[in-house]
Amino acid sequence: MTHWFNLEPMSREYIALTVALAALPALILLWIIYRKDRRKPEPLRMVIFSVLLGFASTIPALIFGYAANRLFIAFYPQYYLLLTAFVTSALIEESSKMTMVYRFLVPRKAFDEVTDGIIYTAGTSMGFAILENLLYSAGNPLSLMLLRGVTAVPLHAVASGIMGYWIGRAKFGSPRLRFVGLFHAVLIHGTYNALLFTSSSFSFLVIPLLFFSWARLKRLIRRALLEDRYHGRS
């Protein structure tokens, strides 16, 4: 999250286009994931609440991310890019989203299926992605917004969606299972960042990474739906 603020005046048309490019890819992806659970869909108000939690999750991510970056620059400058990829932009961001979901959504009565973990965590990740895209838009060309719309937004959806499966499992099993999900999310998110941050020669690999992760998320959605039916939750 750099180059956030642009003090030059922007036209209303530019602002509207920026907001659309920031929000539409995330909302479309969230709708696709939401529609996977047709037997027992979640209340829209709760999904909207999850998106708002995603907005809120950017605050601790910014604070701890800034502190971590200062630490890395001071003590580990030779590993700065790699540490930023896996710690600042993966571990801290995914931990912030996981904490919001586990603290404010898991205890709710509406959270009564493993599948709900995927839906609500995806909603939180899309809220995070929307605000992150808006922050990135300040002072950056619209081409960057388009690039983020087709890569960074799906990245947030699949990484956090996979984490959401394990959050759902943690609701009905061991709470420690959520950390299994966090590990998977950080691995995917961090690998994506590392490919872009550290080597332009391998940046094209983010595309197969996203396709592989999306396929994995779809399998977990099917598994969650089967588990919920087996245990009589759907």
Buried (B, 14 or more C-beta within 10 A) or exposed (E): BEEBEEEEEEEEEEEEBBBEBBBEBBBEBBEEBBEBBEEBEBEEEBBEBBBBBBBBBBEBBBEBBEEBBEEBEEEEEEEBBBBBBBBBBBBBBBBBBBBBBBEBBBEEEBBBBBBBBBBBBBBBBBBBBBBBBBBBBBEBEEEBBEEBBEBBBBBBBBBBBBBBBBBBBBBBEEEEBBBBBBBBBBBBBBBBBBBBBBEEEEBEBBEEBBEEBBEBBBEBBEBBBEBBBEEEBB
